[in-house]
Amino acid sequence: MYVCSCFGVTEQQVKQHAENGACTPRQIASACKAGTDCGGCVRRIQALLGRGSCPRRELADRGASPFPRLPQPAPAAELGDAA
């Protein structure tokens, strides 16, 4: 089914872009132009993204971060610095 008739973008294409990391309508637009002409499909794209087609959004909904935690530097006292 077509989501964006202006550029011929299908629902499946939007889902594929979401799986590849496009998690907002703006990122979908960057990937395939959907939503950049008349704008009539933006709400449909938002609805598709809200249905779990975006792995990063699912992580955020569960409270997990999609970004790995970086190790924190050790305090100066642990490094042997005597001030």
mmCIF file of the N, C-alpha and C atoms, coordinates in Angstrom:
data_MODEL
# 
_entry.id   MODEL 
# 
loop_
_atom_site.group_PDB 
_atom_site.id 
_atom_site.type_symbol 
_atom_site.label_atom_id 
_atom_site.label_alt_id 
_atom_site.label_comp_id 
_atom_site.label_asym_id 
_atom_site.label_entity_id 
_atom_site.label_seq_id 
_atom_site.pdbx_PDB_ins_code 
_atom_site.Cartn_x 
_atom_site.Cartn_y 
_atom_site.Cartn_z 
_atom_site.occupancy 
_atom_site.B_iso_or_equiv 
_atom_site.pdbx_formal_charge 
_atom_site.auth_seq_id 
_atom_site.auth_comp_id 
_atom_site.auth_asym_id 
_atom_site.auth_atom_id 
_atom_site.pdbx_PDB_model_num 
ATOM 1   N N  . MET A 1 1  ? 0.849  -1.175 0.000  1.00 0.00 ? 1  MET A N  1 
ATOM 2   C CA . MET A 1 1  ? 0.000  0.000  0.000  1.00 0.00 ? 1  MET A CA 1 
ATOM 3   C C  . MET A 1 1  ? 0.899  1.244  0.000  1.00 0.00 ? 1  MET A C  1 
ATOM 4   N N  . TYR A 1 2  ? 0.530  2.224  -0.824 1.00 0.00 ? 2  TYR A N  1 
ATOM 5   C CA . TYR A 1 2  ? 1.298  3.458  -0.896 1.00 0.00 ? 2  TYR A CA 1 
ATOM 6   C C  . TYR A 1 2  ? 1.025  4.341  0.308  1.00 0.00 ? 2  TYR A C  1 
ATOM 7   N N  . VAL A 1 3  ? 2.106  4.880  0.868  1.00 0.00 ? 3  VAL A N  1 
ATOM 8   C CA . VAL A 1 3  ? 2.008  5.839  1.961  1.00 0.00 ? 3  VAL A CA 1 
ATOM 9   C C  . VAL A 1 3  ? 2.121  7.237  1.369  1.00 0.00 ? 3  VAL A C  1 
ATOM 10  N N  . CYS A 1 4  ? 3.072  7.407  0.464  1.00 0.00 ? 4  CYS A N  1 
ATOM 11  C CA . CYS A 1 4  ? 3.319  8.706  -0.170 1.00 0.00 ? 4  CYS A CA 1 
ATOM 12  C C  . CYS A 1 4  ? 3.085  8.564  -1.670 1.00 0.00 ? 4  CYS A C  1 
ATOM 13  N N  . SER A 1 5  ? 1.977  9.105  -2.133 1.00 0.00 ? 5  SER A N  1 
ATOM 14  C CA . SER A 1 5  ? 1.685  8.996  -3.566 1.00 0.00 ? 5  SER A CA 1 
ATOM 15  C C  . SER A 1 5  ? 2.510  9.986  -4.384 1.00 0.00 ? 5  SER A C  1 
ATOM 16  N N  . CYS A 1 6  ? 2.999  11.047 -3.776 1.00 0.00 ? 6  CYS A N  1 
ATOM 17  C CA . CYS A 1 6  ? 3.829  12.024 -4.497 1.00 0.00 ? 6  CYS A CA 1 
ATOM 18  C C  . CYS A 1 6  ? 5.123  11.384 -5.003 1.00 0.00 ? 6  CYS A C  1 
ATOM 19  N N  . PHE A 1 7  ? 5.721  10.527 -4.187 1.00 0.00 ? 7  PHE A N  1 
ATOM 20  C CA . PHE A 1 7  ? 6.998  9.908  -4.546 1.00 0.00 ? 7  PHE A CA 1 
ATOM 21  C C  . PHE A 1 7  ? 6.910  8.393  -4.669 1.00 0.00 ? 7  PHE A C  1 
ATOM 22  N N  . GLY A 1 8  ? 5.716  7.839  -4.578 1.00 0.00 ? 8  GLY A N  1 
ATOM 23  C CA . GLY A 1 8  ? 5.518  6.406  -4.765 1.00 0.00 ? 8  GLY A CA 1 
ATOM 24  C C  . GLY A 1 8  ? 6.183  5.552  -3.689 1.00 0.00 ? 8  GLY A C  1 
ATOM 25  N N  . VAL A 1 9  ? 6.152  6.012  -2.444 1.00 0.00 ? 9  VAL A N  1 
ATOM 26  C CA . VAL A 1 9  ? 6.771  5.288  -1.334 1.00 0.00 ? 9  VAL A CA 1 
ATOM 27  C C  . VAL A 1 9  ? 5.716  4.411  -0.666 1.00 0.00 ? 9  VAL A C  1 
ATOM 28  N N  . THR A 1 10 ? 6.067  3.149  -0.500 1.00 0.00 ? 10 THR A N  1 
ATOM 29  C CA . THR A 1 10 ? 5.125  2.204  0.089  1.00 0.00 ? 10 THR A CA 1 
ATOM 30  C C  . THR A 1 10 ? 5.327  2.079  1.597  1.00 0.00 ? 10 THR A C  1 
ATOM 31  N N  . GLU A 1 11 ? 4.332  1.484  2.230  1.00 0.00 ? 11 GLU A N  1 
ATOM 32  C CA . GLU A 1 11 ? 4.395  1.211  3.667  1.00 0.00 ? 11 GLU A CA 1 
ATOM 33  C C  . GLU A 1 11 ? 5.607  0.326  3.982  1.00 0.00 ? 11 GLU A C  1 
ATOM 34  N N  . GLN A 1 12 ? 5.843  -0.666 3.139  1.00 0.00 ? 12 GLN A N  1 
ATOM 35  C CA . GLN A 1 12 ? 6.977  -1.572 3.340  1.00 0.00 ? 12 GLN A CA 1 
ATOM 36  C C  . GLN A 1 12 ? 8.301  -0.813 3.253  1.00 0.00 ? 12 GLN A C  1 
ATOM 37  N N  . GLN A 1 13 ? 8.414  0.148  2.347  1.00 0.00 ? 13 GLN A N  1 
ATOM 38  C CA . GLN A 1 13 ? 9.640  0.934  2.238  1.00 0.00 ? 13 GLN A CA 1 
ATOM 39  C C  . GLN A 1 13 ? 9.865  1.781  3.489  1.00 0.00 ? 13 GLN A C  1 
ATOM 40  N N  . VAL A 1 14 ? 8.804  2.366  4.019  1.00 0.00 ? 14 VAL A N  1 
ATOM 41  C CA . VAL A 1 14 ? 8.922  3.149  5.252  1.00 0.00 ? 14 VAL A CA 1 
ATOM 42  C C  . VAL A 1 14 ? 9.391  2.246  6.388  1.00 0.00 ? 14 VAL A C  1 
ATOM 43  N N  . LYS A 1 15 ? 8.823  1.053  6.496  1.00 0.00 ? 15 LYS A N  1 
ATOM 44  C CA . LYS A 1 15 ? 9.225  0.106  7.540  1.00 0.00 ? 15 LYS A CA 1 
ATOM 45  C C  . LYS A 1 15 ? 10.690 -0.290 7.380  1.00 0.00 ? 15 LYS A C  1 
ATOM 46  N N  . GLN A 1 16 ? 11.124 -0.475 6.132  1.00 0.00 ? 16 GLN A N  1 
ATOM 47  C CA . GLN A 1 16 ? 12.518 -0.851 5.891  1.00 0.00 ? 16 GLN A CA 1 
ATOM 48  C C  . GLN A 1 16 ? 13.463 0.282  6.295  1.00 0.00 ? 16 GLN A C  1 
ATOM 49  N N  . HIS A 1 17 ? 13.105 1.510  5.973  1.00 0.00 ? 17 HIS A N  1 
ATOM 50  C CA . HIS A 1 17 ? 13.932 2.650  6.383  1.00 0.00 ? 17 HIS A CA 1 
ATOM 51  C C  . HIS A 1 17 ? 13.982 2.757  7.909  1.00 0.00 ? 17 HIS A C  1 
ATOM 52  N N  . ALA A 1 18 ? 12.867 2.462  8.562  1.00 0.00 ? 18 ALA A N  1 
ATOM 53  C CA . ALA A 1 18 ? 12.832 2.492  10.028 1.00 0.00 ? 18 ALA A CA 1 
ATOM 54  C C  . ALA A 1 18 ? 13.750 1.420  10.605 1.00 0.00 ? 18 ALA A C  1 
ATOM 55  N N  . GLU A 1 19 ? 13.750 0.237  10.010 1.00 0.00 ? 19 GLU A N  1 
ATOM 56  C CA . GLU A 1 19 ? 14.642 -0.834 10.468 1.00 0.00 ? 19 GLU A CA 1 
ATOM 57  C C  . GLU A 1 19 ? 16.102 -0.446 10.282 1.00 0.00 ? 19 GLU A C  1 
ATOM 58  N N  . ASN A 1 20 ? 16.363 0.391  9.285  1.00 0.00 ? 20 ASN A N  1 
ATOM 59  C CA . ASN A 1 20 ? 17.726 0.844  9.021  1.00 0.00 ? 20 ASN A CA 1 
ATOM 60  C C  . ASN A 1 20 ? 18.112 2.049  9.866  1.00 0.00 ? 20 ASN A C  1 
ATOM 61  N N  . GLY A 1 21 ? 17.200 2.489  10.752 1.00 0.00 ? 21 GLY A N  1 
ATOM 62  C CA . GLY A 1 21 ? 17.552 3.547  11.691 1.00 0.00 ? 21 GLY A CA 1 
ATOM 63  C C  . GLY A 1 21 ? 16.821 4.866  11.539 1.00 0.00 ? 21 GLY A C  1 
ATOM 64  N N  . ALA A 1 22 ? 15.983 5.017  10.529 1.00 0.00 ? 22 ALA A N  1 
ATOM 65  C CA . ALA A 1 22 ? 15.215 6.258  10.370 1.00 0.00 ? 22 ALA A CA 1 
ATOM 66  C C  . ALA A 1 22 ? 14.000 6.186  11.288 1.00 0.00 ? 22 ALA A C  1 
ATOM 67  N N  . CYS A 1 23 ? 14.045 6.916  12.399 1.00 0.00 ? 23 CYS A N  1 
ATOM 68  C CA . CYS A 1 23 ? 13.029 6.757  13.432 1.00 0.00 ? 23 CYS A CA 1 
ATOM 69  C C  . CYS A 1 23 ? 12.091 7.951  13.585 1.00 0.00 ? 23 CYS A C  1 
ATOM 70  N N  . THR A 1 24 ? 12.211 8.928  12.720 1.00 0.00 ? 24 THR A N  1 
ATOM 71  C CA . THR A 1 24 ? 11.317 10.084 12.757 1.00 0.00 ? 24 THR A CA 1 
ATOM 72  C C  . THR A 1 24 ? 10.839 10.368 11.340 1.00 0.00 ? 24 THR A C  1 
ATOM 73  N N  . PRO A 1 25 ? 9.715  11.063 11.195 1.00 0.00 ? 25 PRO A N  1 
ATOM 74  C CA . PRO A 1 25 ? 9.269  11.425 9.843  1.00 0.00 ? 25 PRO A CA 1 
ATOM 75  C C  . PRO A 1 25 ? 10.336 12.214 9.076  1.00 0.00 ? 25 PRO A C  1 
ATOM 76  N N  . ARG A 1 26 ? 11.090 13.040 9.752  1.00 0.00 ? 26 ARG A N  1 
ATOM 77  C CA . ARG A 1 26 ? 12.146 13.813 9.084  1.00 0.00 ? 26 ARG A CA 1 
ATOM 78  C C  . ARG A 1 26 ? 13.251 12.891 8.552  1.00 0.00 ? 26 ARG A C  1 
ATOM 79  N N  . GLN A 1 27 ? 13.608 11.866 9.323  1.00 0.00 ? 27 GLN A N  1 
ATOM 80  C CA . GLN A 1 27 ? 14.621 10.916 8.866  1.00 0.00 ? 27 GLN A CA 1 
ATOM 81  C C  . GLN A 1 27 ? 14.097 10.061 7.717  1.00 0.00 ? 27 GLN A C  1 
ATOM 82  N N  . ILE A 1 28 ? 12.819 9.718  7.762  1.00 0.00 ? 28 ILE A N  1 
ATOM 83  C CA . ILE A 1 28 ? 12.204 8.999  6.647  1.00 0.00 ? 28 ILE A CA 1 
ATOM 84  C C  . ILE A 1 28 ? 12.250 9.873  5.399  1.00 0.00 ? 28 ILE A C  1 
ATOM 85  N N  . ALA A 1 29 ? 11.938 11.163 5.550  1.00 0.00 ? 29 ALA A N  1 
ATOM 86  C CA . ALA A 1 29 ? 11.982 12.096 4.419  1.00 0.00 ? 29 ALA A CA 1 
ATOM 87  C C  . ALA A 1 29 ? 13.378 12.175 3.822  1.00 0.00 ? 29 ALA A C  1 
ATOM 88  N N  . SER A 1 30 ? 14.391 12.170 4.671  1.00 0.00 ? 30 SER A N  1 
ATOM 89  C CA . SER A 1 30 ? 15.772 12.206 4.180  1.00 0.00 ? 30 SER A CA 1 
ATOM 90  C C  . SER A 1 30 ? 16.122 10.944 3.414  1.00 0.00 ? 30 SER A C  1 
ATOM 91  N N  . ALA A 1 31 ? 15.551 9.832  3.833  1.00 0.00 ? 31 ALA A N  1 
ATOM 92  C CA . ALA A 1 31 ? 15.860 8.555  3.210  1.00 0.00 ? 31 ALA A CA 1 
ATOM 93  C C  . ALA A 1 31 ? 15.158 8.357  1.869  1.00 0.00 ? 31 ALA A C  1 
ATOM 94  N N  . CYS A 1 32 ? 13.916 8.866  1.732  1.00 0.00 ? 32 CYS A N  1 
ATOM 95  C CA . CYS A 1 32 ? 13.153 8.541  0.517  1.00 0.00 ? 32 CYS A CA 1 
ATOM 96  C C  . CYS A 1 32 ? 12.260 9.665  0.002  1.00 0.00 ? 32 CYS A C  1 
ATOM 97  N N  . LYS A 1 33 ? 12.324 10.844 0.586  1.00 0.00 ? 33 LYS A N  1 
ATOM 98  C CA . LYS A 1 33 ? 11.545 12.029 0.201  1.00 0.00 ? 33 LYS A CA 1 
ATOM 99  C C  . LYS A 1 33 ? 10.079 11.994 0.625  1.00 0.00 ? 33 LYS A C  1 
ATOM 100 N N  . ALA A 1 34 ? 9.625  10.882 1.199  1.00 0.00 ? 34 ALA A N  1 
ATOM 101 C CA . ALA A 1 34 ? 8.222  10.803 1.618  1.00 0.00 ? 34 ALA A CA 1 
ATOM 102 C C  . ALA A 1 34 ? 7.919  11.914 2.620  1.00 0.00 ? 34 ALA A C  1 
ATOM 103 N N  . GLY A 1 35 ? 6.855  12.659 2.377  1.00 0.00 ? 35 GLY A N  1 
ATOM 104 C CA . GLY A 1 35 ? 6.444  13.725 3.280  1.00 0.00 ? 35 GLY A CA 1 
ATOM 105 C C  . GLY A 1 35 ? 7.002  15.089 2.940  1.00 0.00 ? 35 GLY A C  1 
ATOM 106 N N  . THR A 1 36 ? 7.798  15.180 1.877  1.00 0.00 ? 36 THR A N  1 
ATOM 107 C CA . THR A 1 36 ? 8.435  16.456 1.561  1.00 0.00 ? 36 THR A CA 1 
ATOM 108 C C  . THR A 1 36 ? 7.709  17.272 0.494  1.00 0.00 ? 36 THR A C  1 
ATOM 109 N N  . ASP A 1 37 ? 6.682  16.717 -0.132 1.00 0.00 ? 37 ASP A N  1 
ATOM 110 C CA . ASP A 1 37 ? 5.974  17.480 -1.165 1.00 0.00 ? 37 ASP A CA 1 
ATOM 111 C C  . ASP A 1 37 ? 4.685  18.068 -0.597 1.00 0.00 ? 37 ASP A C  1 
ATOM 112 N N  . CYS A 1 38 ? 3.609  17.337 -0.617 1.00 0.00 ? 38 CYS A N  1 
ATOM 113 C CA . CYS A 1 38 ? 2.338  17.890 -0.137 1.00 0.00 ? 38 CYS A CA 1 
ATOM 114 C C  . CYS A 1 38 ? 2.173  17.741 1.377  1.00 0.00 ? 38 CYS A C  1 
ATOM 115 N N  . GLY A 1 39 ? 2.887  16.785 1.981  1.00 0.00 ? 39 GLY A N  1 
ATOM 116 C CA . GLY A 1 39 ? 2.812  16.575 3.424  1.00 0.00 ? 39 GLY A CA 1 
ATOM 117 C C  . GLY A 1 39 ? 1.630  15.741 3.874  1.00 0.00 ? 39 GLY A C  1 
ATOM 118 N N  . GLY A 1 40 ? 0.833  15.280 2.957  1.00 0.00 ? 40 GLY A N  1 
ATOM 119 C CA . GLY A 1 40 ? -0.351 14.514 3.312  1.00 0.00 ? 40 GLY A CA 1 
ATOM 120 C C  . GLY A 1 40 ? -0.068 13.160 3.934  1.00 0.00 ? 40 GLY A C  1 
ATOM 121 N N  . CYS A 1 41 ? 1.144  12.662 3.786  1.00 0.00 ? 41 CYS A N  1 
ATOM 122 C CA . CYS A 1 41 ? 1.469  11.332 4.305  1.00 0.00 ? 41 CYS A CA 1 
ATOM 123 C C  . CYS A 1 41 ? 2.194  11.365 5.648  1.00 0.00 ? 41 CYS A C  1 
ATOM 124 N N  . VAL A 1 42 ? 2.502  12.542 6.154  1.00 0.00 ? 42 VAL A N  1 
ATOM 125 C CA . VAL A 1 42 ? 3.306  12.637 7.376  1.00 0.00 ? 42 VAL A CA 1 
ATOM 126 C C  . VAL A 1 42 ? 2.622  11.954 8.554  1.00 0.00 ? 42 VAL A C  1 
ATOM 127 N N  . ARG A 1 43 ? 1.330  12.131 8.701  1.00 0.00 ? 43 ARG A N  1 
ATOM 128 C CA . ARG A 1 43 ? 0.623  11.474 9.817  1.00 0.00 ? 43 ARG A CA 1 
ATOM 129 C C  . ARG A 1 43 ? 0.637  9.962  9.669  1.00 0.00 ? 43 ARG A C  1 
ATOM 130 N N  . ARG A 1 44 ? 0.539  9.485  8.453  1.00 0.00 ? 44 ARG A N  1 
ATOM 131 C CA . ARG A 1 44 ? 0.588  8.037  8.218  1.00 0.00 ? 44 ARG A CA 1 
ATOM 132 C C  . ARG A 1 44 ? 1.981  7.496  8.568  1.00 0.00 ? 44 ARG A C  1 
ATOM 133 N N  . ILE A 1 45 ? 3.020  8.252  8.213  1.00 0.00 ? 45 ILE A N  1 
ATOM 134 C CA . ILE A 1 45 ? 4.384  7.854  8.550  1.00 0.00 ? 45 ILE A CA 1 
ATOM 135 C C  . ILE A 1 45 ? 4.554  7.835  10.068 1.00 0.00 ? 45 ILE A C  1 
ATOM 136 N N  . GLN A 1 46 ? 4.043  8.859  10.741 1.00 0.00 ? 46 GLN A N  1 
ATOM 137 C CA . GLN A 1 46 ? 4.107  8.898  12.206 1.00 0.00 ? 46 GLN A CA 1 
ATOM 138 C C  . GLN A 1 46 ? 3.410  7.679  12.810 1.00 0.00 ? 46 GLN A C  1 
ATOM 139 N N  . ALA A 1 47 ? 2.281  7.321  12.258 1.00 0.00 ? 47 ALA A N  1 
ATOM 140 C CA . ALA A 1 47 ? 1.541  6.162  12.769 1.00 0.00 ? 47 ALA A CA 1 
ATOM 141 C C  . ALA A 1 47 ? 2.340  4.877  12.566 1.00 0.00 ? 47 ALA A C  1 
ATOM 142 N N  . LEU A 1 48 ? 2.991  4.741  11.418 1.00 0.00 ? 48 LEU A N  1 
ATOM 143 C CA . LEU A 1 48 ? 3.803  3.552  11.166 1.00 0.00 ? 48 LEU A CA 1 
ATOM 144 C C  . LEU A 1 48 ? 4.986  3.485  12.127 1.00 0.00 ? 48 LEU A C  1 
ATOM 145 N N  . LEU A 1 49 ? 5.612  4.593  12.373 1.00 0.00 ? 49 LEU A N  1 
ATOM 146 C CA . LEU A 1 49 ? 6.753  4.617  13.283 1.00 0.00 ? 49 LEU A CA 1 
ATOM 147 C C  . LEU A 1 49 ? 6.332  4.331  14.714 1.00 0.00 ? 49 LEU A C  1 
ATOM 148 N N  . GLY A 1 50 ? 5.124  4.711  15.065 1.00 0.00 ? 50 GLY A N  1 
ATOM 149 C CA . GLY A 1 50 ? 4.624  4.481  16.416 1.00 0.00 ? 50 GLY A CA 1 
ATOM 150 C C  . GLY A 1 50 ? 4.185  3.063  16.674 1.00 0.00 ? 50 GLY A C  1 
ATOM 151 N N  . ARG A 1 51 ? 4.164  2.236  15.655 1.00 0.00 ? 51 ARG A N  1 
ATOM 152 C CA . ARG A 1 51 ? 3.707  0.853  15.795 1.00 0.00 ? 51 ARG A CA 1 
ATOM 153 C C  . ARG A 1 51 ? 4.843  -0.137 15.956 1.00 0.00 ? 51 ARG A C  1 
ATOM 154 N N  . GLY A 1 52 ? 5.980  0.323  16.418 1.00 0.00 ? 52 GLY A N  1 
ATOM 155 C CA . GLY A 1 52 ? 7.069  -0.602 16.685 1.00 0.00 ? 52 GLY A CA 1 
ATOM 156 C C  . GLY A 1 52 ? 7.935  -0.942 15.497 1.00 0.00 ? 52 GLY A C  1 
ATOM 157 N N  . SER A 1 53 ? 7.830  -0.181 14.394 1.00 0.00 ? 53 SER A N  1 
ATOM 158 C CA . SER A 1 53 ? 8.670  -0.486 13.251 1.00 0.00 ? 53 SER A CA 1 
ATOM 159 C C  . SER A 1 53 ? 10.069 0.084  13.420 1.00 0.00 ? 53 SER A C  1 
ATOM 160 N N  . CYS A 1 54 ? 10.282 0.801  14.501 1.00 0.00 ? 54 CYS A N  1 
ATOM 161 C CA . CYS A 1 54 ? 11.580 1.415  14.742 1.00 0.00 ? 54 CYS A CA 1 
ATOM 162 C C  . CYS A 1 54 ? 12.226 0.802  15.973 1.00 0.00 ? 54 CYS A C  1 
ATOM 163 N N  . PRO A 1 55 ? 13.303 0.032  15.804 1.00 0.00 ? 55 PRO A N  1 
ATOM 164 C CA . PRO A 1 55 ? 13.928 -0.620 16.954 1.00 0.00 ? 55 PRO A CA 1 
ATOM 165 C C  . PRO A 1 55 ? 14.423 0.363  18.008 1.00 0.00 ? 55 PRO A C  1 
ATOM 166 N N  . ARG A 1 56 ? 14.958 1.500  17.608 1.00 0.00 ? 56 ARG A N  1 
ATOM 167 C CA . ARG A 1 56 ? 15.449 2.472  18.575 1.00 0.00 ? 56 ARG A CA 1 
ATOM 168 C C  . ARG A 1 56 ? 14.314 3.034  19.416 1.00 0.00 ? 56 ARG A C  1 
ATOM 169 N N  . ARG A 1 57 ? 13.164 3.266  18.795 1.00 0.00 ? 57 ARG A N  1 
ATOM 170 C CA . ARG A 1 57 ? 12.019 3.784  19.543 1.00 0.00 ? 57 ARG A CA 1 
ATOM 171 C C  . ARG A 1 57 ? 11.557 2.748  20.563 1.00 0.00 ? 57 ARG A C  1 
ATOM 172 N N  . GLU A 1 58 ? 11.587 1.464  20.201 1.00 0.00 ? 58 GLU A N  1 
ATOM 173 C CA . GLU A 1 58 ? 11.194 0.415  21.146 1.00 0.00 ? 58 GLU A CA 1 
ATOM 174 C C  . GLU A 1 58 ? 12.133 0.405  22.339 1.00 0.00 ? 58 GLU A C  1 
ATOM 175 N N  . LEU A 1 59 ? 13.429 0.583  22.110 1.00 0.00 ? 59 LEU A N  1 
ATOM 176 C CA . LEU A 1 59 ? 14.381 0.631  23.216 1.00 0.00 ? 59 LEU A CA 1 
ATOM 177 C C  . LEU A 1 59 ? 14.079 1.807  24.131 1.00 0.00 ? 59 LEU A C  1 
ATOM 178 N N  . ALA A 1 60 ? 13.781 2.952  23.543 1.00 0.00 ? 60 ALA A N  1 
ATOM 179 C CA . ALA A 1 60 ? 13.492 4.142  24.334 1.00 0.00 ? 60 ALA A CA 1 
ATOM 180 C C  . ALA A 1 60 ? 12.218 3.945  25.151 1.00 0.00 ? 60 ALA A C  1 
ATOM 181 N N  . ASP A 1 61 ? 11.226 3.275  24.560 1.00 0.00 ? 61 ASP A N  1 
ATOM 182 C CA . ASP A 1 61 ? 9.974  3.034  25.275 1.00 0.00 ? 61 ASP A CA 1 
ATOM 183 C C  . ASP A 1 61 ? 10.189 2.116  26.474 1.00 0.00 ? 61 ASP A C  1 
ATOM 184 N N  . ARG A 1 62 ? 11.170 1.226  26.399 1.00 0.00 ? 62 ARG A N  1 
ATOM 185 C CA . ARG A 1 62 ? 11.454 0.315  27.508 1.00 0.00 ? 62 ARG A CA 1 
ATOM 186 C C  . ARG A 1 62 ? 12.411 0.936  28.511 1.00 0.00 ? 62 ARG A C  1 
ATOM 187 N N  . GLY A 1 63 ? 12.880 2.139  28.239 1.00 0.00 ? 63 GLY A N  1 
ATOM 188 C CA . GLY A 1 63 ? 13.790 2.812  29.148 1.00 0.00 ? 63 GLY A CA 1 
ATOM 189 C C  . GLY A 1 63 ? 15.245 2.507  28.891 1.00 0.00 ? 63 GLY A C  1 
ATOM 190 N N  . ALA A 1 64 ? 15.529 1.739  27.853 1.00 0.00 ? 64 ALA A N  1 
ATOM 191 C CA . ALA A 1 64 ? 16.912 1.423  27.513 1.00 0.00 ? 64 ALA A CA 1 
ATOM 192 C C  . ALA A 1 64 ? 17.433 2.458  26.528 1.00 0.00 ? 64 ALA A C  1 
ATOM 193 N N  . SER A 1 65 ? 18.692 2.719  26.607 1.00 0.00 ? 65 SER A N  1 
ATOM 194 C CA . SER A 1 65 ? 19.309 3.670  25.697 1.00 0.00 ? 65 SER A CA 1 
ATOM 195 C C  . SER A 1 65 ? 19.822 2.944  24.462 1.00 0.00 ? 65 SER A C  1 
ATOM 196 N N  . PRO A 1 66 ? 19.630 3.501  23.265 1.00 0.00 ? 66 PRO A N  1 
ATOM 197 C CA . PRO A 1 66 ? 20.176 2.877  22.063 1.00 0.00 ? 66 PRO A CA 1 
ATOM 198 C C  . PRO A 1 66 ? 21.678 3.112  21.943 1.00 0.00 ? 66 PRO A C  1 
ATOM 199 N N  . PHE A 1 67 ? 22.240 3.929  22.843 1.00 0.00 ? 67 PHE A N  1 
ATOM 200 C CA . PHE A 1 67 ? 23.651 4.255  22.797 1.00 0.00 ? 67 PHE A CA 1 
ATOM 201 C C  . PHE A 1 67 ? 24.388 3.526  23.917 1.00 0.00 ? 67 PHE A C  1 
ATOM 202 N N  . PRO A 1 68 ? 25.530 2.916  23.616 1.00 0.00 ? 68 PRO A N  1 
ATOM 203 C CA . PRO A 1 68 ? 26.260 2.220  24.674 1.00 0.00 ? 68 PRO A CA 1 
ATOM 204 C C  . PRO A 1 68 ? 26.841 3.208  25.673 1.00 0.00 ? 68 PRO A C  1 
ATOM 205 N N  . ARG A 1 69 ? 26.942 2.755  26.907 1.00 0.00 ? 69 ARG A N  1 
ATOM 206 C CA . ARG A 1 69 ? 27.539 3.605  27.947 1.00 0.00 ? 69 ARG A CA 1 
ATOM 207 C C  . ARG A 1 69 ? 29.042 3.569  27.786 1.00 0.00 ? 69 ARG A C  1 
ATOM 208 N N  . LEU A 1 70 ? 29.658 4.731  27.813 1.00 0.00 ? 70 LEU A N  1 
ATOM 209 C CA . LEU A 1 70 ? 31.105 4.824  27.727 1.00 0.00 ? 70 LEU A CA 1 
ATOM 210 C C  . LEU A 1 70 ? 31.698 4.746  29.121 1.00 0.00 ? 70 LEU A C  1 
ATOM 211 N N  . PRO A 1 71 ? 32.886 4.153  29.253 1.00 0.00 ? 71 PRO A N  1 
ATOM 212 C CA . PRO A 1 71 ? 33.510 4.097  30.576 1.00 0.00 ? 71 PRO A CA 1 
ATOM 213 C C  . PRO A 1 71 ? 33.842 5.501  31.064 1.00 0.00 ? 71 PRO A C  1 
ATOM 214 N N  . GLN A 1 72 ? 33.635 5.722  32.335 1.00 0.00 ? 72 GLN A N  1 
ATOM 215 C CA . GLN A 1 72 ? 33.920 7.020  32.933 1.00 0.00 ? 72 GLN A CA 1 
ATOM 216 C C  . GLN A 1 72 ? 35.372 7.053  33.396 1.00 0.00 ? 72 GLN A C  1 
ATOM 217 N N  . PRO A 1 73 ? 36.032 8.204  33.280 1.00 0.00 ? 73 PRO A N  1 
ATOM 218 C CA . PRO A 1 73 ? 37.419 8.290  33.741 1.00 0.00 ? 73 PRO A CA 1 
ATOM 219 C C  . PRO A 1 73 ? 37.490 8.097  35.251 1.00 0.00 ? 73 PRO A C  1 
ATOM 220 N N  . ALA A 1 74 ? 38.582 7.506  35.680 1.00 0.00 ? 74 ALA A N  1 
ATOM 221 C CA . ALA A 1 74 ? 38.785 7.272  37.114 1.00 0.00 ? 74 ALA A CA 1 
ATOM 222 C C  . ALA A 1 74 ? 39.079 8.595  37.808 1.00 0.00 ? 74 ALA A C  1 
ATOM 223 N N  . PRO A 1 75 ? 38.604 8.758  39.047 1.00 0.00 ? 75 PRO A N  1 
ATOM 224 C CA . PRO A 1 75 ? 38.919 9.968  39.793 1.00 0.00 ? 75 PRO A CA 1 
ATOM 225 C C  . PRO A 1 75 ? 40.435 10.090 39.993 1.00 0.00 ? 75 PRO A C  1 
ATOM 226 N N  . ALA A 1 76 ? 40.913 11.307 40.115 1.00 0.00 ? 76 ALA A N  1 
ATOM 227 C CA . ALA A 1 76 ? 42.357 11.562 40.240 1.00 0.00 ? 76 ALA A CA 1 
ATOM 228 C C  . ALA A 1 76 ? 42.957 10.812 41.408 1.00 0.00 ? 76 ALA A C  1 
ATOM 229 N N  . ALA A 1 77 ? 42.226 10.641 42.503 1.00 0.00 ? 77 ALA A N  1 
ATOM 230 C CA . ALA A 1 77 ? 42.746 9.937  43.674 1.00 0.00 ? 77 ALA A CA 1 
ATOM 231 C C  . ALA A 1 77 ? 43.089 8.498  43.355 1.00 0.00 ? 77 ALA A C  1 
ATOM 232 N N  . GLU A 1 78 ? 42.340 7.873  42.457 1.00 0.00 ? 78 GLU A N  1 
ATOM 233 C CA . GLU A 1 78 ? 42.603 6.479  42.079 1.00 0.00 ? 78 GLU A CA 1 
ATOM 234 C C  . GLU A 1 78 ? 43.781 6.355  41.134 1.00 0.00 ? 78 GLU A C  1 
ATOM 235 N N  . LEU A 1 79 ? 44.163 7.435  40.476 1.00 0.00 ? 79 LEU A N  1 
ATOM 236 C CA . LEU A 1 79 ? 45.250 7.391  39.527 1.00 0.00 ? 79 LEU A CA 1 
ATOM 237 C C  . LEU A 1 79 ? 46.615 7.554  40.198 1.00 0.00 ? 79 LEU A C  1 
ATOM 238 N N  . GLY A 1 80 ? 46.611 7.779  41.483 1.00 0.00 ? 80 GLY A N  1 
ATOM 239 C CA . GLY A 1 80 ? 47.853 7.926  42.215 1.00 0.00 ? 80 GLY A CA 1 
ATOM 240 C C  . GLY A 1 80 ? 48.337 9.360  42.296 1.00 0.00 ? 80 GLY A C  1 
ATOM 241 N N  . ASP A 1 81 ? 47.522 10.307 41.898 1.00 0.00 ? 81 ASP A N  1 
ATOM 242 C CA . ASP A 1 81 ? 47.905 11.710 42.012 1.00 0.00 ? 81 ASP A CA 1 
ATOM 243 C C  . ASP A 1 81 ? 47.755 12.150 43.447 1.00 0.00 ? 81 ASP A C  1 
ATOM 244 N N  . ALA A 1 82 ? 48.821 12.606 44.032 1.00 0.00 ? 82 ALA A N  1 
ATOM 245 C CA . ALA A 1 82 ? 48.758 13.143 45.394 1.00 0.00 ? 82 ALA A CA 1 
ATOM 246 C C  . ALA A 1 82 ? 48.802 14.648 45.318 1.00 0.00 ? 82 ALA A C  1 
ATOM 247 N N  . ALA A 1 83 ? 47.768 15.264 45.774 1.00 0.00 ? 83 ALA A N  1 
ATOM 248 C CA . ALA A 1 83 ? 47.703 16.725 45.668 1.00 0.00 ? 83 ALA A CA 1 
ATOM 249 C C  . ALA A 1 83 ? 48.130 17.384 46.941 1.00 0.00 ? 83 ALA A C  1 
# 
